[in-house]
Structure formats: C-alpha cells, structure tokens
C-alpha cells in the first residue's frame, strides 16, 4: 500500500502530514532543500522509510502541478 500524505484539521492544524505520523510534509521538504539526503532525514526520524520521503516529494510535485494549472 502506498504511503499517503493526508490533511486532518485535528492533526497539526490541518497541515499535510505523512499518514500515521505528525510530521508535516513541509518539514521533509525543508530538509531536502537544505541538502539533507534520505539517510540523514531517516536518522532524525528513525521510523521513516525511503517510501515516506518519496511520498512527500510526489505530493509536492502534484501540488505544484495543480497550482501551475490553476494560475
């Protein structure tokens, strides 16, 4: 089953998070933008996998694509 990014107003004030966690997607994107590799992110969040991080990247790409179409 693929990892999902979800929003729930009762979790982190509705920020998109990695399903089953309270880790906002933007936190992982911030780490990636600062040059962290997957291993360094997983060291900070040992329960995450490569699939979790890839789900955040895919979510960010889909979000950008939707905003580009809407603009």
PDB file of N, H, CA, C and O in Angstrom:
ATOM      1  N   UNK A   1       0.841  -1.174   0.000  1.00  0.00           N
ATOM      2  CA  UNK A   1       0.000   0.000   0.000  1.00  0.00           C
ATOM      3  C   UNK A   1       0.895   1.249   0.000  1.00  0.00           C
ATOM      4  O   UNK A   1       1.808   1.356   0.819  1.00  0.00           O
ATOM      5  N   UNK A   2       0.635   2.187  -0.913  1.00  0.00           N
ATOM      6  H   UNK A   2      -0.107   2.100  -1.578  1.00  0.00           H
ATOM      7  CA  UNK A   2       1.478   3.381  -0.982  1.00  0.00           C
ATOM      8  C   UNK A   2       1.294   4.267   0.249  1.00  0.00           C
ATOM      9  O   UNK A   2       0.228   4.297   0.864  1.00  0.00           O
ATOM     10  N   UNK A   3       2.349   4.976   0.586  1.00  0.00           N
ATOM     11  H   UNK A   3       3.215   4.952   0.087  1.00  0.00           H
ATOM     12  CA  UNK A   3       2.314   5.935   1.686  1.00  0.00           C
ATOM     13  C   UNK A   3       1.535   7.161   1.214  1.00  0.00           C
ATOM     14  O   UNK A   3       1.698   7.607   0.078  1.00  0.00           O
ATOM     15  N   UNK A   4       0.694   7.700   2.084  1.00  0.00           N
ATOM     16  H   UNK A   4       0.562   7.338   3.007  1.00  0.00           H
ATOM     17  CA  UNK A   4      -0.120   8.856   1.715  1.00  0.00           C
ATOM     18  C   UNK A   4       0.272  10.079   2.524  1.00  0.00           C
ATOM     19  O   UNK A   4       0.791   9.981   3.636  1.00  0.00           O
ATOM     20  N   UNK A   5       0.010  11.218   1.938  1.00  0.00           N
ATOM     21  H   UNK A   5      -0.412  11.298   1.034  1.00  0.00           H
ATOM     22  CA  UNK A   5       0.098  12.488   2.640  1.00  0.00           C
ATOM     23  C   UNK A   5      -1.349  12.910   2.882  1.00  0.00           C
ATOM     24  O   UNK A   5      -2.147  12.973   1.947  1.00  0.00           O
ATOM     25  N   UNK A   6      -1.680  13.195   4.123  1.00  0.00           N
ATOM     26  H   UNK A   6      -1.032  13.144   4.882  1.00  0.00           H
ATOM     27  CA  UNK A   6      -3.064  13.473   4.482  1.00  0.00           C
ATOM     28  C   UNK A   6      -3.176  14.790   5.244  1.00  0.00           C
ATOM     29  O   UNK A   6      -2.216  15.257   5.857  1.00  0.00           O
ATOM     30  N   UNK A   7      -4.361  15.372   5.190  1.00  0.00           N
ATOM     31  H   UNK A   7      -5.141  14.993   4.691  1.00  0.00           H
ATOM     32  CA  UNK A   7      -4.672  16.565   5.975  1.00  0.00           C
ATOM     33  C   UNK A   7      -5.888  16.263   6.832  1.00  0.00           C
ATOM     34  O   UNK A   7      -6.893  15.735   6.354  1.00  0.00           O
ATOM     35  N   UNK A   8      -5.778  16.606   8.094  1.00  0.00           N
ATOM     36  H   UNK A   8      -4.962  17.035   8.481  1.00  0.00           H
ATOM     37  CA  UNK A   8      -6.874  16.411   9.039  1.00  0.00           C
ATOM     38  C   UNK A   8      -6.820  17.595   9.988  1.00  0.00           C
ATOM     39  O   UNK A   8      -5.795  17.830  10.627  1.00  0.00           O
ATOM     40  N   UNK A   9      -7.905  18.337  10.088  1.00  0.00           N
ATOM     41  H   UNK A   9      -8.739  18.145   9.569  1.00  0.00           H
ATOM     42  CA  UNK A   9      -7.908  19.544  10.911  1.00  0.00           C
ATOM     43  C   UNK A   9      -7.544  19.270  12.363  1.00  0.00           C
ATOM     44  O   UNK A   9      -7.160  20.188  13.088  1.00  0.00           O
ATOM     45  N   UNK A  10      -7.659  18.024  12.794  1.00  0.00           N
ATOM     46  H   UNK A  10      -7.971  17.278  12.205  1.00  0.00           H
ATOM     47  CA  UNK A  10      -7.332  17.661  14.175  1.00  0.00           C
ATOM     48  C   UNK A  10      -5.881  17.241  14.359  1.00  0.00           C
ATOM     49  O   UNK A  10      -5.453  16.975  15.482  1.00  0.00           O
ATOM     50  N   UNK A  11      -5.128  17.180  13.281  1.00  0.00           N
ATOM     51  H   UNK A  11      -5.476  17.397  12.369  1.00  0.00           H
ATOM     52  CA  UNK A  11      -3.711  16.803  13.355  1.00  0.00           C
ATOM     53  C   UNK A  11      -2.894  17.945  12.769  1.00  0.00           C
ATOM     54  O   UNK A  11      -3.035  18.278  11.592  1.00  0.00           O
ATOM     55  N   UNK A  12      -2.051  18.536  13.579  1.00  0.00           N
ATOM     56  H   UNK A  12      -1.936  18.266  14.535  1.00  0.00           H
ATOM     57  CA  UNK A  12      -1.160  19.617  13.141  1.00  0.00           C
ATOM     58  C   UNK A  12      -1.921  20.741  12.439  1.00  0.00           C
ATOM     59  O   UNK A  12      -1.442  21.312  11.460  1.00  0.00           O
ATOM     60  N   UNK A  13      -3.103  21.046  12.950  1.00  0.00           N
ATOM     61  H   UNK A  13      -3.492  20.582  13.746  1.00  0.00           H
ATOM     62  CA  UNK A  13      -3.928  22.153  12.440  1.00  0.00           C
ATOM     63  C   UNK A  13      -4.246  22.017  10.947  1.00  0.00           C
ATOM     64  O   UNK A  13      -4.423  23.016  10.250  1.00  0.00           O
ATOM     65  N   UNK A  14      -4.316  20.788  10.472  1.00  0.00           N
ATOM     66  H   UNK A  14      -4.172  19.976  11.039  1.00  0.00           H
ATOM     67  CA  UNK A  14      -4.679  20.556   9.077  1.00  0.00           C
ATOM     68  C   UNK A  14      -3.532  20.596   8.094  1.00  0.00           C
ATOM     69  O   UNK A  14      -3.750  20.455   6.891  1.00  0.00           O
ATOM     70  N   UNK A  15      -2.304  20.787   8.578  1.00  0.00           N
ATOM     71  H   UNK A  15      -2.126  20.902   9.555  1.00  0.00           H
ATOM     72  CA  UNK A  15      -1.146  20.754   7.670  1.00  0.00           C
ATOM     73  C   UNK A  15      -1.046  19.356   7.052  1.00  0.00           C
ATOM     74  O   UNK A  15      -1.339  18.367   7.724  1.00  0.00           O
ATOM     75  N   UNK A  16      -0.642  19.261   5.796  1.00  0.00           N
ATOM     76  H   UNK A  16      -0.403  20.064   5.250  1.00  0.00           H
ATOM     77  CA  UNK A  16      -0.416  17.932   5.208  1.00  0.00           C
ATOM     78  C   UNK A  16       0.717  17.211   5.952  1.00  0.00           C
ATOM     79  O   UNK A  16       1.813  17.748   6.112  1.00  0.00           O
ATOM     80  N   UNK A  17       0.429  16.001   6.394  1.00  0.00           N
ATOM     81  H   UNK A  17      -0.461  15.565   6.264  1.00  0.00           H
ATOM     82  CA  UNK A  17       1.410  15.204   7.136  1.00  0.00           C
ATOM     83  C   UNK A  17       1.552  13.831   6.498  1.00  0.00           C
ATOM     84  O   UNK A  17       0.695  13.395   5.729  1.00  0.00           O
ATOM     85  N   UNK A  18       2.637  13.165   6.827  1.00  0.00           N
ATOM     86  H   UNK A  18       3.333  13.520   7.451  1.00  0.00           H
ATOM     87  CA  UNK A  18       2.812  11.780   6.400  1.00  0.00           C
ATOM     88  C   UNK A  18       1.817  10.944   7.201  1.00  0.00           C
ATOM     89  O   UNK A  18       1.805  10.985   8.431  1.00  0.00           O
ATOM     90  N   UNK A  19       0.990  10.195   6.496  1.00  0.00           N
ATOM     91  H   UNK A  19       0.999  10.162   5.496  1.00  0.00           H
ATOM     92  CA  UNK A  19      -0.056   9.395   7.139  1.00  0.00           C
ATOM     93  C   UNK A  19       0.536   8.544   8.255  1.00  0.00           C
ATOM     94  O   UNK A  19       1.566   7.893   8.083  1.00  0.00           O
ATOM     95  N   UNK A  20      -0.137   8.562   9.400  1.00  0.00           N
ATOM     96  H   UNK A  20      -0.974   9.091   9.540  1.00  0.00           H
ATOM     97  CA  UNK A  20       0.305   7.771  10.547  1.00  0.00           C
ATOM     98  C   UNK A  20       1.341   8.476  11.401  1.00  0.00           C
ATOM     99  O   UNK A  20       1.821   7.912  12.384  1.00  0.00           O
ATOM    100  N   UNK A  21       1.697   9.721  11.033  1.00  0.00           N
ATOM    101  H   UNK A  21       1.307  10.179  10.234  1.00  0.00           H
ATOM    102  CA  UNK A  21       2.666  10.493  11.806  1.00  0.00           C
ATOM    103  C   UNK A  21       2.107  11.888  12.042  1.00  0.00           C
ATOM    104  O   UNK A  21       1.018  12.228  11.582  1.00  0.00           O
ATOM    105  N   UNK A  22       2.867  12.675  12.759  1.00  0.00           N
ATOM    106  H   UNK A  22       3.752  12.399  13.133  1.00  0.00           H
ATOM    107  CA  UNK A  22       2.566  14.090  12.922  1.00  0.00           C
ATOM    108  C   UNK A  22       3.667  14.919  12.269  1.00  0.00           C
ATOM    109  O   UNK A  22       3.912  16.061  12.657  1.00  0.00           O
ATOM    110  N   UNK A  23       4.322  14.336  11.282  1.00  0.00           N
ATOM    111  H   UNK A  23       4.124  13.408  10.966  1.00  0.00           H
ATOM    112  CA  UNK A  23       5.415  15.021  10.595  1.00  0.00           C
ATOM    113  C   UNK A  23       4.853  15.729   9.369  1.00  0.00           C
ATOM    114  O   UNK A  23       4.424  15.080   8.414  1.00  0.00           O
ATOM    115  N   UNK A  24       4.855  17.077   9.395  1.00  0.00           N
ATOM    116  H   UNK A  24       5.203  17.604  10.170  1.00  0.00           H
ATOM    117  CA  UNK A  24       4.358  17.814   8.238  1.00  0.00           C
ATOM    118  C   UNK A  24       5.235  17.586   7.011  1.00  0.00           C
ATOM    119  O   UNK A  24       6.456  17.464   7.113  1.00  0.00           O
ATOM    120  N   UNK A  25       4.592  17.533   5.860  1.00  0.00           N
ATOM    121  H   UNK A  25       3.600  17.632   5.777  1.00  0.00           H
ATOM    122  CA  UNK A  25       5.324  17.336   4.611  1.00  0.00           C
ATOM    123  C   UNK A  25       6.351  18.446   4.405  1.00  0.00           C
ATOM    124  O   UNK A  25       7.442  18.191   3.894  1.00  0.00           O
ATOM    125  N   UNK A  26       6.010  19.685   4.801  1.00  0.00           N
ATOM    126  H   UNK A  26       5.124  19.892   5.215  1.00  0.00           H
ATOM    127  CA  UNK A  26       6.945  20.787   4.571  1.00  0.00           C
ATOM    128  C   UNK A  26       8.247  20.609   5.350  1.00  0.00           C
ATOM    129  O   UNK A  26       9.286  21.110   4.919  1.00  0.00           O
ATOM    130  N   UNK A  27       8.217  19.909   6.484  1.00  0.00           N
ATOM    131  H   UNK A  27       7.373  19.502   6.833  1.00  0.00           H
ATOM    132  CA  UNK A  27       9.442  19.679   7.250  1.00  0.00           C
ATOM    133  C   UNK A  27      10.416  18.836   6.429  1.00  0.00           C
ATOM    134  O   UNK A  27      11.608  19.136   6.364  1.00  0.00           O
ATOM    135  N   UNK A  28       9.904  17.792   5.810  1.00  0.00           N
ATOM    136  H   UNK A  28       8.936  17.548   5.863  1.00  0.00           H
ATOM    137  CA  UNK A  28      10.763  16.932   4.992  1.00  0.00           C
ATOM    138  C   UNK A  28      11.272  17.707   3.778  1.00  0.00           C
ATOM    139  O   UNK A  28      12.440  17.578   3.411  1.00  0.00           O
ATOM    140  N   UNK A  29      10.414  18.506   3.152  1.00  0.00           N
ATOM    141  H   UNK A  29       9.465  18.611   3.450  1.00  0.00           H
ATOM    142  CA  UNK A  29      10.852  19.320   2.010  1.00  0.00           C
ATOM    143  C   UNK A  29      11.912  20.330   2.444  1.00  0.00           C
ATOM    144  O   UNK A  29      12.863  20.581   1.704  1.00  0.00           O
ATOM    145  N   UNK A  30      11.760  20.908   3.630  1.00  0.00           N
ATOM    146  H   UNK A  30      10.987  20.704   4.231  1.00  0.00           H
ATOM    147  CA  UNK A  30      12.779  21.833   4.139  1.00  0.00           C
ATOM    148  C   UNK A  30      14.122  21.125   4.279  1.00  0.00           C
ATOM    149  O   UNK A  30      15.157  21.654   3.874  1.00  0.00           O
ATOM    150  N   UNK A  31      14.097  19.924   4.856  1.00  0.00           N
ATOM    151  H   UNK A  31      13.256  19.494   5.185  1.00  0.00           H
ATOM    152  CA  UNK A  31      15.346  19.164   4.987  1.00  0.00           C
ATOM    153  C   UNK A  31      15.970  18.906   3.616  1.00  0.00           C
ATOM    154  O   UNK A  31      17.172  19.102   3.431  1.00  0.00           O
ATOM    155  N   UNK A  32      15.171  18.476   2.677  1.00  0.00           N
ATOM    156  H   UNK A  32      14.195  18.317   2.828  1.00  0.00           H
ATOM    157  CA  UNK A  32      15.690  18.198   1.339  1.00  0.00           C
ATOM    158  C   UNK A  32      16.261  19.462   0.699  1.00  0.00           C
ATOM    159  O   UNK A  32      17.301  19.410   0.043  1.00  0.00           O
ATOM    160  N   UNK A  33      15.593  20.582   0.885  1.00  0.00           N
ATOM    161  H   UNK A  33      14.748  20.624   1.418  1.00  0.00           H
ATOM    162  CA  UNK A  33      16.069  21.834   0.286  1.00  0.00           C
ATOM    163  C   UNK A  33      17.370  22.312   0.924  1.00  0.00           C
ATOM    164  O   UNK A  33      18.120  23.076   0.316  1.00  0.00           O
ATOM    165  N   UNK A  34      17.634  21.864   2.141  1.00  0.00           N
ATOM    166  H   UNK A  34      17.025  21.243   2.634  1.00  0.00           H
ATOM    167  CA  UNK A  34      18.887  22.206   2.822  1.00  0.00           C
ATOM    168  C   UNK A  34      20.009  21.228   2.484  1.00  0.00           C
ATOM    169  O   UNK A  34      21.126  21.354   2.985  1.00  0.00           O
ATOM    170  N   UNK A  35      19.698  20.247   1.626  1.00  0.00           N
ATOM    171  H   UNK A  35      18.790  20.144   1.219  1.00  0.00           H
ATOM    172  CA  UNK A  35      20.731  19.313   1.185  1.00  0.00           C
ATOM    173  C   UNK A  35      20.813  18.018   1.964  1.00  0.00           C
ATOM    174  O   UNK A  35      21.722  17.218   1.744  1.00  0.00           O
ATOM    175  N   UNK A  36      19.876  17.801   2.874  1.00  0.00           N
ATOM    176  H   UNK A  36      19.137  18.451   3.053  1.00  0.00           H
ATOM    177  CA  UNK A  36      19.865  16.530   3.603  1.00  0.00           C
ATOM    178  C   UNK A  36      19.556  15.406   2.625  1.00  0.00           C
ATOM    179  O   UNK A  36      18.696  15.546   1.755  1.00  0.00           O
ATOM    180  N   UNK A  37      20.264  14.290   2.772  1.00  0.00           N
ATOM    181  H   UNK A  37      20.962  14.175   3.479  1.00  0.00           H
ATOM    182  CA  UNK A  37      19.914  13.127   1.965  1.00  0.00           C
ATOM    183  C   UNK A  37      18.932  12.260   2.763  1.00  0.00           C
ATOM    184  O   UNK A  37      18.665  12.523   3.935  1.00  0.00           O
ATOM    185  N   UNK A  38      18.411  11.242   2.115  1.00  0.00           N
ATOM    186  H   UNK A  38      18.628  11.029   1.163  1.00  0.00           H
ATOM    187  CA  UNK A  38      17.415  10.392   2.769  1.00  0.00           C
ATOM    188  C   UNK A  38      17.948   9.802   4.074  1.00  0.00           C
ATOM    189  O   UNK A  38      17.223   9.734   5.067  1.00  0.00           O
ATOM    190  N   UNK A  39      19.199   9.382   4.075  1.00  0.00           N
ATOM    191  H   UNK A  39      19.788   9.437   3.268  1.00  0.00           H
ATOM    192  CA  UNK A  39      19.766   8.739   5.265  1.00  0.00           C
ATOM    193  C   UNK A  39      19.803   9.706   6.444  1.00  0.00           C
ATOM    194  O   UNK A  39      19.531   9.314   7.579  1.00  0.00           O
ATOM    195  N   UNK A  40      20.135  10.955   6.182  1.00  0.00           N
ATOM    196  H   UNK A  40      20.356  11.274   5.260  1.00  0.00           H
ATOM    197  CA  UNK A  40      20.194  11.942   7.262  1.00  0.00           C
ATOM    198  C   UNK A  40      18.793  12.249   7.790  1.00  0.00           C
ATOM    199  O   UNK A  40      18.613  12.430   8.994  1.00  0.00           O
ATOM    200  N   UNK A  41      17.811  12.310   6.908  1.00  0.00           N
ATOM    201  H   UNK A  41      17.957  12.163   5.930  1.00  0.00           H
ATOM    202  CA  UNK A  41      16.435  12.532   7.351  1.00  0.00           C
ATOM    203  C   UNK A  41      15.956  11.349   8.186  1.00  0.00           C
ATOM    204  O   UNK A  41      15.326  11.524   9.229  1.00  0.00           O
ATOM    205  N   UNK A  42      16.265  10.143   7.712  1.00  0.00           N
ATOM    206  H   UNK A  42      16.776  10.001   6.865  1.00  0.00           H
ATOM    207  CA  UNK A  42      15.840   8.950   8.455  1.00  0.00           C
ATOM    208  C   UNK A  42      16.561   8.843   9.801  1.00  0.00           C
ATOM    209  O   UNK A  42      16.022   8.252  10.738  1.00  0.00           O
ATOM    210  N   UNK A  43      17.760   9.399   9.911  1.00  0.00           N
ATOM    211  H   UNK A  43      18.197   9.879   9.150  1.00  0.00           H
ATOM    212  CA  UNK A  43      18.454   9.412  11.201  1.00  0.00           C
ATOM    213  C   UNK A  43      17.718  10.328  12.187  1.00  0.00           C
ATOM    214  O   UNK A  43      17.672  10.054  13.386  1.00  0.00           O
ATOM    215  N   UNK A  44      17.145  11.418  11.663  1.00  0.00           N
ATOM    216  H   UNK A  44      17.183  11.640  10.689  1.00  0.00           H
ATOM    217  CA  UNK A  44      16.380  12.336  12.509  1.00  0.00           C
ATOM    218  C   UNK A  44      15.009  11.759  12.864  1.00  0.00           C
ATOM    219  O   UNK A  44      14.474  12.023  13.941  1.00  0.00           O
ATOM    220  N   UNK A  45      14.453  10.978  11.955  1.00  0.00           N
ATOM    221  H   UNK A  45      14.887  10.765  11.079  1.00  0.00           H
ATOM    222  CA  UNK A  45      13.129  10.363  12.134  1.00  0.00           C
ATOM    223  C   UNK A  45      13.250   8.876  11.820  1.00  0.00           C
ATOM    224  O   UNK A  45      12.880   8.444  10.729  1.00  0.00           O
ATOM    225  N   UNK A  46      13.768   8.085  12.768  1.00  0.00           N
ATOM    226  H   UNK A  46      14.069   8.437  13.655  1.00  0.00           H
ATOM    227  CA  UNK A  46      14.075   6.673  12.500  1.00  0.00           C
ATOM    228  C   UNK A  46      12.915   5.816  12.014  1.00  0.00           C
ATOM    229  O   UNK A  46      13.145   4.776  11.396  1.00  0.00           O
ATOM    230  N   UNK A  47      11.690   6.216  12.271  1.00  0.00           N
ATOM    231  H   UNK A  47      11.503   7.061  12.773  1.00  0.00           H
ATOM    232  CA  UNK A  47      10.547   5.405  11.843  1.00  0.00           C
ATOM    233  C   UNK A  47      10.170   5.674  10.378  1.00  0.00           C
ATOM    234  O   UNK A  47       9.311   4.983   9.830  1.00  0.00           O
ATOM    235  N   UNK A  48      10.801   6.668   9.738  1.00  0.00           N
ATOM    236  H   UNK A  48      11.499   7.230  10.183  1.00  0.00           H
ATOM    237  CA  UNK A  48      10.519   6.935   8.325  1.00  0.00           C
ATOM    238  C   UNK A  48      11.323   6.006   7.427  1.00  0.00           C
ATOM    239  O   UNK A  48      12.388   5.515   7.802  1.00  0.00           O
ATOM    240  N   UNK A  49      10.790   5.781   6.243  1.00  0.00           N
ATOM    241  H   UNK A  49       9.925   6.180   5.939  1.00  0.00           H
ATOM    242  CA  UNK A  49      11.462   4.972   5.233  1.00  0.00           C
ATOM    243  C   UNK A  49      11.663   5.827   3.988  1.00  0.00           C
ATOM    244  O   UNK A  49      11.158   6.946   3.899  1.00  0.00           O
ATOM    245  N   UNK A  50      12.401   5.287   3.039  1.00  0.00           N
ATOM    246  H   UNK A  50      12.810   4.378   3.112  1.00  0.00           H
ATOM    247  CA  UNK A  50      12.555   5.970   1.755  1.00  0.00           C
ATOM    248  C   UNK A  50      11.189   6.237   1.132  1.00  0.00           C
ATOM    249  O   UNK A  50      10.986   7.277   0.507  1.00  0.00           O
ATOM    250  N   UNK A  51      10.261   5.313   1.296  1.00  0.00           N
ATOM    251  H   UNK A  51      10.426   4.468   1.804  1.00  0.00           H
ATOM    252  CA  UNK A  51       8.926   5.451   0.716  1.00  0.00           C
ATOM    253  C   UNK A  51       8.179   6.653   1.309  1.00  0.00           C
ATOM    254  O   UNK A  51       7.454   7.346   0.594  1.00  0.00           O
ATOM    255  N   UNK A  52       8.353   6.899   2.605  1.00  0.00           N
ATOM    256  H   UNK A  52       8.942   6.336   3.185  1.00  0.00           H
ATOM    257  CA  UNK A  52       7.739   8.072   3.229  1.00  0.00           C
ATOM    258  C   UNK A  52       8.273   9.356   2.587  1.00  0.00           C
ATOM    259  O   UNK A  52       7.505  10.255   2.244  1.00  0.00           O
ATOM    260  N   UNK A  53       9.570   9.427   2.433  1.00  0.00           N
ATOM    261  H   UNK A  53      10.194   8.697   2.711  1.00  0.00           H
ATOM    262  CA  UNK A  53      10.190  10.630   1.869  1.00  0.00           C
ATOM    263  C   UNK A  53       9.777  10.809   0.414  1.00  0.00           C
ATOM    264  O   UNK A  53       9.497  11.927  -0.020  1.00  0.00           O
ATOM    265  N   UNK A  54       9.736   9.719  -0.338  1.00  0.00           N
ATOM    266  H   UNK A  54       9.963   8.811   0.015  1.00  0.00           H
ATOM    267  CA  UNK A  54       9.294   9.803  -1.731  1.00  0.00           C
ATOM    268  C   UNK A  54       7.835  10.248  -1.817  1.00  0.00           C
ATOM    269  O   UNK A  54       7.464  10.965  -2.747  1.00  0.00           O
ATOM    270  N   UNK A  55       7.014   9.838  -0.871  1.00  0.00           N
ATOM    271  H   UNK A  55       7.315   9.255  -0.116  1.00  0.00           H
ATOM    272  CA  UNK A  55       5.612  10.262  -0.866  1.00  0.00           C
ATOM    273  C   UNK A  55       5.513  11.776  -0.698  1.00  0.00           C
ATOM    274  O   UNK A  55       4.664  12.417  -1.318  1.00  0.00           O
ATOM    275  N   UNK A  56       6.372  12.345   0.133  1.00  0.00           N
ATOM    276  H   UNK A  56       7.062  11.825   0.637  1.00  0.00           H
ATOM    277  CA  UNK A  56       6.383  13.799   0.315  1.00  0.00           C
ATOM    278  C   UNK A  56       6.803  14.487  -0.986  1.00  0.00           C
ATOM    279  O   UNK A  56       6.201  15.485  -1.382  1.00  0.00           O
ATOM    280  N   UNK A  57       7.823  13.961  -1.645  1.00  0.00           N
ATOM    281  H   UNK A  57       8.312  13.151  -1.323  1.00  0.00           H
ATOM    282  CA  UNK A  57       8.284  14.551  -2.905  1.00  0.00           C
ATOM    283  C   UNK A  57       7.181  14.475  -3.965  1.00  0.00           C
ATOM    284  O   UNK A  57       6.936  15.444  -4.682  1.00  0.00           O
ATOM    285  N   UNK A  58       6.528  13.333  -4.057  1.00  0.00           N
ATOM    286  H   UNK A  58       6.728  12.545  -3.475  1.00  0.00           H
ATOM    287  CA  UNK A  58       5.433  13.180  -5.027  1.00  0.00           C
ATOM    288  C   UNK A  58       4.289  14.133  -4.707  1.00  0.00           C
ATOM    289  O   UNK A  58       3.707  14.735  -5.609  1.00  0.00           O
ATOM    290  N   UNK A  59       3.967  14.269  -3.422  1.00  0.00           N
ATOM    291  H   UNK A  59       4.440  13.780  -2.689  1.00  0.00           H
ATOM    292  CA  UNK A  59       2.902  15.192  -3.011  1.00  0.00           C
ATOM    293  C   UNK A  59       3.266  16.620  -3.411  1.00  0.00           C
ATOM    294  O   UNK A  59       2.425  17.348  -3.938  1.00  0.00           O
ATOM    295  N   UNK A  60       4.501  17.021  -3.166  1.00  0.00           N
ATOM    296  H   UNK A  60       5.184  16.429  -2.737  1.00  0.00           H
ATOM    297  CA  UNK A  60       4.941  18.372  -3.527  1.00  0.00           C
ATOM    298  C   UNK A  60       4.847  18.582  -5.035  1.00  0.00           C
ATOM    299  O   UNK A  60       4.401  19.639  -5.482  1.00  0.00           O
ATOM    300  N   UNK A  61       5.256  17.605  -5.814  1.00  0.00           N
ATOM    301  H   UNK A  61       5.619  16.747  -5.451  1.00  0.00           H
ATOM    302  CA  UNK A  61       5.179  17.720  -7.279  1.00  0.00           C
ATOM    303  C   UNK A  61       3.732  17.839  -7.738  1.00  0.00           C
ATOM    304  O   UNK A  61       3.417  18.660  -8.599  1.00  0.00           O
ATOM    305  N   UNK A  62       2.857  17.027  -7.168  1.00  0.00           N
ATOM    306  H   UNK A  62       3.112  16.360  -6.468  1.00  0.00           H
ATOM    307  CA  UNK A  62       1.431  17.089  -7.553  1.00  0.00           C
ATOM    308  C   UNK A  62       0.825  18.437  -7.172  1.00  0.00           C
ATOM    309  O   UNK A  62       0.033  19.002  -7.926  1.00  0.00           O
ATOM    310  N   UNK A  63       1.194  18.942  -6.017  1.00  0.00           N
ATOM    311  H   UNK A  63       1.838  18.482  -5.404  1.00  0.00           H
ATOM    312  CA  UNK A  63       0.675  20.231  -5.560  1.00  0.00           C
ATOM    313  C   UNK A  63       1.147  21.349  -6.477  1.00  0.00           C
ATOM    314  O   UNK A  63       0.363  22.228  -6.834  1.00  0.00           O
ATOM    315  N   UNK A  64       2.410  21.327  -6.860  1.00  0.00           N
ATOM    316  H   UNK A  64       3.047  20.613  -6.570  1.00  0.00           H
ATOM    317  CA  UNK A  64       2.942  22.338  -7.768  1.00  0.00           C
ATOM    318  C   UNK A  64       2.269  22.248  -9.124  1.00  0.00           C
ATOM    319  O   UNK A  64       1.958  23.268  -9.739  1.00  0.00           O
ATOM    320  N   UNK A  65       2.045  21.038  -9.585  1.00  0.00           N
ATOM    321  H   UNK A  65       2.297  20.210  -9.085  1.00  0.00           H
ATOM    322  CA  UNK A  65       1.399  20.845 -10.879  1.00  0.00           C
ATOM    323  C   UNK A  65      -0.013  21.436 -10.867  1.00  0.00           C
ATOM    324  O   UNK A  65      -0.414  22.102 -11.822  1.00  0.00           O
ATOM    325  N   UNK A  66      -0.757  21.200  -9.805  1.00  0.00           N
ATOM    326  H   UNK A  66      -0.432  20.659  -9.029  1.00  0.00           H
ATOM    327  CA  UNK A  66      -2.119  21.736  -9.687  1.00  0.00           C
ATOM    328  C   UNK A  66      -2.118  23.245  -9.629  1.00  0.00           C
ATOM    329  O   UNK A  66      -2.977  23.885 -10.237  1.00  0.00           O
ATOM    330  N   UNK A  67      -1.168  23.833  -8.909  1.00  0.00           N
ATOM    331  H   UNK A  67      -0.470  23.313  -8.416  1.00  0.00           H
ATOM    332  CA  UNK A  67      -1.109  25.287  -8.804  1.00  0.00           C
ATOM    333  C   UNK A  67      -0.697  25.902 -10.136  1.00  0.00           C
ATOM    334  O   UNK A  67      -1.160  26.992 -10.473  1.00  0.00           O
ATOM    335  N   UNK A  68       0.157  25.234 -10.895  1.00  0.00           N
ATOM    336  H   UNK A  68       0.532  24.349 -10.621  1.00  0.00           H
ATOM    337  CA  UNK A  68       0.579  25.735 -12.194  1.00  0.00           C
ATOM    338  C   UNK A  68      -0.588  25.748 -13.158  1.00  0.00           C
ATOM    339  O   UNK A  68      -0.721  26.680 -13.951  1.00  0.00           O
ATOM    340  N   UNK A  69      -1.429  24.742 -13.108  1.00  0.00           N
ATOM    341  H   UNK A  69      -1.320  23.985 -12.464  1.00  0.00           H
ATOM    342  CA  UNK A  69      -2.598  24.659 -13.989  1.00  0.00           C
ATOM    343  C   UNK A  69      -3.615  25.734 -13.606  1.00  0.00           C
ATOM    344  O   UNK A  69      -4.248  26.339 -14.471  1.00  0.00           O
ATOM    345  N   UNK A  70      -3.765  25.964 -12.286  1.00  0.00           N
ATOM    346  H   UNK A  70      -3.251  25.472 -11.584  1.00  0.00           H
ATOM    347  CA  UNK A  70      -4.751  26.939 -11.805  1.00  0.00           C
ATOM    348  C   UNK A  70      -4.322  28.385 -12.061  1.00  0.00           C
ATOM    349  O   UNK A  70      -5.168  29.278 -12.102  1.00  0.00           O
ATOM    350  N   UNK A  71      -3.050  28.622 -12.228  1.00  0.00           N
ATOM    351  H   UNK A  71      -2.362  27.897 -12.195  1.00  0.00           H
ATOM    352  CA  UNK A  71      -2.536  30.004 -12.362  1.00  0.00           C
ATOM    353  C   UNK A  71      -2.885  30.641 -13.668  1.00  0.00           C
ATOM    354  O   UNK A  71      -2.520  31.791 -13.912  1.00  0.00           O
TER     355      UNK A  71
END
